[in-house]
Amino acid sequence: MKINEVTQAKVSRASGNEVEIDHGDGTKTTVDTKKNPNAITRDEQGKVKVDTSRNSAMRNNKSKKPPRPGEQVEIKDE
């Protein structure tokens, strides 16, 4: 039997150039926004999105408003 757990990722820490995202399943991802400034974006509704693809540093980032701890995050894979 396979059990699928549904979790919502949230920003757990945002300080300086690092944003830590808690995936809700015991794993966390730290994004260095200095090395990869386009990895974290906001959509038209203001929701935070994280692009984990390797080419995310090459894309334009229109929103520079930093994420705040507790905000929910959508993870976008390749």
DSSP file (Angstrom, degrees, kcal/mol; ACC not computed):
  #  RESIDUE AA STRUCTURE BP1 BP2  ACC     N-H-->O    O-->H-N    N-H-->O    O-->H-N    TCO  KAPPA ALPHA  PHI   PSI    X-CA   Y-CA   Z-CA
    1    1 A M              0   0    0      0, 0.0     2,-0.5     0, 0.0     0, 0.0   0.000 360.0 360.0 360.0 134.4    0.0    0.0    0.0
    2    2 A K        -     0   0    0      2,-0.0     2,-0.6     0, 0.0     0, 0.0  -0.912 360.0-158.5-108.8 129.3    1.3    3.4   -0.9
    3    3 A I        -     0   0    0     -2,-0.5     2,-0.5     2,-0.0     0, 0.0  -0.933   4.6-156.9-109.7 122.0    0.4    6.4    1.1
    4    4 A N        -     0   0    0     -2,-0.6     2,-0.5     2,-0.0    -2,-0.0  -0.860   7.2-152.3 -99.3 127.3    0.7    9.8   -0.5
    5    5 A E        -     0   0    0     -2,-0.5     2,-0.6    20,-0.0    20,-0.0  -0.857   3.5-148.8-101.6 129.2    1.1   12.7    1.9
    6    6 A V        +     0   0    0     -2,-0.5     2,-0.3     2,-0.0    -2,-0.0  -0.864  27.1 167.0 -99.1 119.2   -0.1   16.1    0.8
    7    7 A T        -     0   0    0     -2,-0.6     2,-0.5    16,-0.0    17,-0.1  -0.908  29.9-136.2-129.5 158.5    1.9   19.0    2.2
    8    8 A Q        -     0   0    0     -2,-0.3     2,-0.1    16,-0.1    66,-0.1  -0.969  22.6-131.3-116.9 122.6    2.2   22.7    1.4
    9    9 A A  E     -A   73   0A   0     64,-0.6    64,-3.0    -2,-0.5     2,-0.3  -0.453  28.9-175.3 -71.4 143.1    5.6   24.2    1.3
   10   10 A K  E     -AB  72  22A   0     12,-2.5    12,-3.0    62,-0.3     2,-0.5  -0.965  33.9-103.3-137.7 153.5    6.1   27.4    3.3
   11   11 A V  E     + B   0  21A   0     60,-2.7    59,-4.1    -2,-0.3    10,-0.3  -0.673  36.4 177.3 -74.1 122.4    8.9   30.0    3.8
   12   12 A S  E     +     0   0A   0      8,-2.7     2,-0.3    -2,-0.5     9,-0.2   0.704  65.5   9.9-100.4 -23.9   10.4   29.2    7.1
   13   13 A R  E     - B   0  20A   0      7,-1.5     7,-3.5    55,-0.1     2,-0.4  -0.967  52.6-178.6-156.5 138.1   13.2   31.8    7.2
   14   14 A A  E     + B   0  19A   0     -2,-0.3     2,-0.4     5,-0.2     5,-0.2  -0.884  23.1 149.9-139.3 106.0   14.2   34.7    5.0
   15   15 A S  E >   - B   0  18A   0      3,-2.4     3,-2.3    -2,-0.4     2,-0.2  -0.988  62.2 -39.4-142.0 130.5   17.4   36.6    6.0
   16   16 A G  T 3  S-     0   0    0     -2,-0.4    17,-0.0     1,-0.3     0, 0.0  -0.375 124.1 -18.8  59.8-125.4   19.8   38.4    3.9
   17   17 A N  T 3  S+     0   0    0     -2,-0.2    16,-3.2    15,-0.0    17,-0.6   0.282 120.5  88.0 -97.5   9.0   20.3   36.6    0.6
   18   18 A E  E <   -BC  15  32A   0     -3,-2.3    -3,-2.4    14,-0.2     2,-0.5  -0.925  49.4-174.1-117.0 134.2   19.0   33.2    1.9
   19   19 A V  E     -BC  14  31A   0     12,-2.2    12,-3.0    -2,-0.4     2,-0.5  -0.992  12.5-154.7-122.3 124.8   15.4   32.0    1.8
   20   20 A E  E     -BC  13  30A   0     -7,-3.5    -8,-2.7    -2,-0.5    -7,-1.5  -0.875   6.1-161.1-103.8 129.2   14.7   28.7    3.5
   21   21 A I  E     -BC  11  29A   0      8,-3.4     8,-2.4    -2,-0.5     2,-0.6  -0.943   6.3-152.3-114.3 122.7   11.6   26.7    2.4
   22   22 A D  E     -BC  10  28A   0    -12,-3.0   -12,-2.5    -2,-0.5     6,-0.2  -0.843   1.4-160.7 -93.8 119.7   10.1   24.0    4.6
   23   23 A H        -     0   0    0      4,-2.5     5,-0.1    -2,-0.6    -1,-0.1   0.566  35.0-121.7 -80.0  -8.7    8.4   21.4    2.4
   24   24 A G  S    S+     0   0    0      3,-0.5     4,-0.1   -14,-0.1    -1,-0.1   0.411  97.0  83.7  85.7  -3.1    6.3   20.1    5.3
   25   25 A D  S    S-     0   0    0      2,-0.3     3,-0.1   -18,-0.1    -1,-0.0   0.126 119.2 -83.4-117.2  19.2    7.6   16.6    5.0
   26   26 A G  S    S+     0   0    0      1,-0.4     2,-0.3     0, 0.0    -4,-0.0   0.385 100.0 106.8  95.7  -3.1   10.8   17.0    7.0
   27   27 A T        -     0   0    0      2,-0.0    -4,-2.5     0, 0.0    -3,-0.5  -0.818  46.7-167.6-110.2 151.9   12.9   18.4    4.2
   28   28 A K  E     -C   22   0A   0     -2,-0.3     2,-0.4    -6,-0.2    -6,-0.2  -0.966   8.0-154.1-134.7 150.8   14.0   22.0    3.6
   29   29 A T  E     -C   21   0A   0     -8,-2.4    -8,-3.4    -2,-0.3     2,-0.5  -0.990   6.6-154.4-124.9 133.8   15.5   23.9    0.7
   30   30 A T  E     -C   20   0A   0     -2,-0.4     2,-0.5   -10,-0.2   -10,-0.2  -0.943   8.9-160.7-109.3 127.1   17.7   26.9    1.0
   31   31 A V  E     -C   19   0A   0    -12,-3.0   -12,-2.2    -2,-0.5     2,-0.9  -0.925  10.3-147.5-109.2 124.6   17.8   29.3   -1.9
   32   32 A D  E  >  -C   18   0A   0     -2,-0.5     4,-2.1   -14,-0.2   -14,-0.2  -0.811  11.3-169.2 -89.2 105.2   20.7   31.8   -2.3
   33   33 A T  T  4 S+     0   0    0    -16,-3.2    -1,-0.1    -2,-0.9   -15,-0.1   0.594  82.1  60.7 -76.6  -9.2   19.0   34.8   -4.0
   34   34 A K  T  4 S+     0   0    0    -17,-0.6    -1,-0.2     2,-0.1   -16,-0.1   0.896 113.1  35.1 -78.8 -43.1   22.4   36.4   -4.6
   35   35 A K  T  4 S+     0   0    0      1,-0.2    -2,-0.2   -18,-0.2    -1,-0.1   0.812 136.5  23.8 -78.3 -31.3   23.6   33.5   -6.8
   36   36 A N    ><  +     0   0    0     -4,-2.1     3,-1.5     1,-0.1     4,-0.3  -0.642  68.0 168.1-136.0  75.2   20.2   32.8   -8.3
   37   37 A P  T 3  S+     0   0    0      0, 0.0     3,-0.3     0, 0.0    -1,-0.1   0.673  76.0  53.6 -67.6 -16.5   18.0   35.9   -8.1
   38   38 A N  T 3  S+     0   0    0      1,-0.2    13,-0.1     3,-0.0    24,-0.1   0.333  80.4  90.5-100.7   6.8   15.3   34.6  -10.4
   39   39 A A  S <  S+     0   0    0     -3,-1.5    12,-2.9     1,-0.2     2,-0.5   0.825  87.1  50.6 -72.1 -30.2   14.6   31.3   -8.5
   40   40 A I  E    S+D   50   0A   0     -4,-0.3     2,-0.3    -3,-0.3    10,-0.2  -0.943  72.6 158.5-114.0 122.6   11.9   32.9   -6.3
   41   41 A T  E     -D   49   0A   0      8,-2.7     8,-3.2    -2,-0.5     2,-0.4  -0.822  33.1-127.8-132.7 170.9    9.2   34.9   -8.1
   42   42 A R  E     -D   48   0A   0     -2,-0.3     6,-0.2     6,-0.2    20,-0.1  -0.966  20.5-141.3-120.6 141.2    5.7   36.2   -7.4
   43   43 A D    >   -     0   0    0      4,-2.0     3,-1.6    -2,-0.4     6,-0.0  -0.215  42.3 -81.8 -88.1-172.9    2.7   35.6   -9.7
   44   44 A E  T 3  S+     0   0    0      1,-0.3    -1,-0.0     2,-0.1    -2,-0.0   0.790 130.9  52.2 -62.8 -29.4   -0.1   38.1  -10.5
   45   45 A Q  T 3  S-     0   0    0      2,-0.1    -1,-0.3     1,-0.0    -3,-0.0   0.492 120.2-107.7 -85.0  -3.7   -1.9   37.1   -7.3
   46   46 A G    <   +     0   0    0     -3,-1.6     2,-0.2     1,-0.3    -2,-0.1   0.531  68.7 148.1  90.3   7.1    1.2   37.7   -5.2
   47   47 A K        -     0   0    0      1,-0.1    -4,-2.0    24,-0.0     2,-0.3  -0.528  49.8-117.3 -77.0 142.8    1.8   34.0   -4.5
   48   48 A V  E     -De  42  73A   0     24,-0.8    26,-2.0    -6,-0.2     2,-0.4  -0.628  32.1-171.2 -81.0 133.9    5.5   33.0   -4.1
   49   49 A K  E     -De  41  74A   0     -8,-3.2    -8,-2.7    -2,-0.3     2,-0.5  -0.980  10.3-154.4-127.1 141.1    6.8   30.5   -6.6
   50   50 A V  E     -De  40  75A   0     24,-3.0    26,-3.4    -2,-0.4     2,-0.7  -0.967   4.0-155.8-116.4 126.9   10.1   28.7   -6.6
   51   51 A D  E     - e   0  76A   0    -12,-2.9    26,-0.2    -2,-0.5     5,-0.1  -0.901  11.1-178.9-102.7 111.7   11.7   27.5   -9.9
   52   52 A T        +     0   0    0     24,-2.5    25,-0.1    -2,-0.7    -1,-0.1   0.395  43.2 116.2 -93.1   3.1   14.0   24.6   -9.2
   53   53 A S  S >  S-     0   0    0     23,-0.4     3,-1.3     1,-0.1     4,-0.2  -0.359  75.7-118.7 -70.9 155.9   15.1   24.1  -12.7
   54   54 A R  T 3  S+     0   0    0      1,-0.3     3,-0.5     2,-0.1    -1,-0.1   0.707 109.6  56.1 -67.8 -21.7   18.8   24.7  -13.5
   55   55 A N  T >  S+     0   0    0      1,-0.2     3,-1.6     2,-0.1     4,-0.4   0.283  71.3 105.4 -96.2  11.0   18.1   27.5  -15.9
   56   56 A S  G X  S+     0   0    0     -3,-1.3     3,-0.9     1,-0.3    -1,-0.2   0.749  70.8  65.4 -66.3 -22.1   16.1   29.7  -13.5
   57   57 A A  G 3  S+     0   0    0     -3,-0.5    -1,-0.3     1,-0.2    -2,-0.1   0.706  97.1  57.3 -70.3 -18.5   19.0   32.1  -13.2
   58   58 A M  G <  S+     0   0    0     -3,-1.6    -1,-0.2     2,-0.1    -2,-0.2   0.580  89.5  91.4 -88.9 -10.5   18.6   33.1  -16.8
   59   59 A R  S <  S-     0   0    0     -3,-0.9     2,-0.2    -4,-0.4   -21,-0.0  -0.477  83.0-103.7 -87.6 157.1   15.0   34.2  -16.6
   60   60 A N        -     0   0    0     -2,-0.1     2,-0.6     1,-0.0    -1,-0.1  -0.557  26.2-151.7 -77.7 141.5   13.7   37.7  -15.9
   61   61 A N        +     0   0    0     -2,-0.2   -22,-0.1     1,-0.1   -20,-0.0  -0.950  15.2 179.1-116.2 111.4   12.4   38.4  -12.4
   62   62 A K        +     0   0    0     -2,-0.6     2,-0.5   -20,-0.1    -1,-0.1   0.788  66.5  61.9 -82.6 -28.6    9.8   41.2  -12.4
   63   63 A S        +     0   0    0    -21,-0.1    -1,-0.1     1,-0.1   -23,-0.1  -0.874  47.9 173.3-106.8 125.1    9.1   41.1   -8.6
   64   64 A K        +     0   0    0     -2,-0.5    -1,-0.1     2,-0.1   -23,-0.0   0.295  39.3 124.9-108.6   7.6   11.8   41.9   -6.1
   65   65 A K        -     0   0    0      1,-0.1    -2,-0.1   -23,-0.0     0, 0.0  -0.567  63.8-126.5 -69.4 118.2    9.6   41.9   -3.0
   66   66 A P        -     0   0    0      0, 0.0    -1,-0.1     0, 0.0    -2,-0.1  -0.326  22.0-108.0 -69.7 147.9   11.2   39.3   -0.7
   67   67 A P        -     0   0    0      0, 0.0   -25,-0.0     0, 0.0     3,-0.0  -0.370  30.6-137.2 -70.4 154.1    9.2   36.4    0.7
   68   68 A R    >   -     0   0    0      1,-0.1     3,-2.0    -2,-0.1   -57,-0.3  -0.846  29.3 -89.7-111.8 149.4    8.2   36.5    4.3
   69   69 A P  T 3  S+     0   0    0      0, 0.0   -57,-0.2     0, 0.0     3,-0.1  -0.300 113.1  30.4 -55.7 136.9    8.3   33.5    6.8
   70   70 A G  T 3  S+     0   0    0    -59,-4.1     2,-0.2     1,-0.4   -58,-0.1   0.202  84.8 131.6  97.5 -13.8    5.0   31.7    6.8
   71   71 A E    <   -     0   0    0     -3,-2.0   -60,-2.7   -60,-0.2    -1,-0.4  -0.480  60.4-117.0 -71.6 141.9    4.1   32.4    3.2
   72   72 A Q  E     -A   10   0A   0    -62,-0.2   -24,-0.8    -2,-0.2     2,-0.4  -0.505  30.5-151.6 -77.7 149.9    3.0   29.3    1.1
   73   73 A V  E     -Ae   9  48A   0    -64,-3.0   -64,-0.6    -2,-0.2     2,-0.5  -0.962  11.3-146.8-128.5 137.4    5.2   28.4   -1.8
   74   74 A E  E     - e   0  49A   0    -26,-2.0   -24,-3.0    -2,-0.4     2,-0.6  -0.911  19.9-145.1 -98.8 129.7    4.5   26.6   -5.1
   75   75 A I  E     - e   0  50A   0     -2,-0.5     2,-0.6   -26,-0.2   -24,-0.2  -0.851  11.3-163.2 -98.5 123.6    7.4   24.5   -6.3
   76   76 A K  E     - e   0  51A   0    -26,-3.4   -24,-2.5    -2,-0.6   -23,-0.4  -0.933   8.8-171.3-109.9 118.2    7.9   24.4  -10.1
   77   77 A D              0   0    0     -2,-0.6   -24,-0.1   -26,-0.2   -26,-0.0  -0.538 360.0 360.0 -99.5 169.8   10.1   21.6  -11.5
   78   78 A E              0   0    0     -2,-0.2    -1,-0.1   -26,-0.1   -27,-0.0   0.486 360.0 360.0 -65.5 360.0   11.4   21.1  -15.0
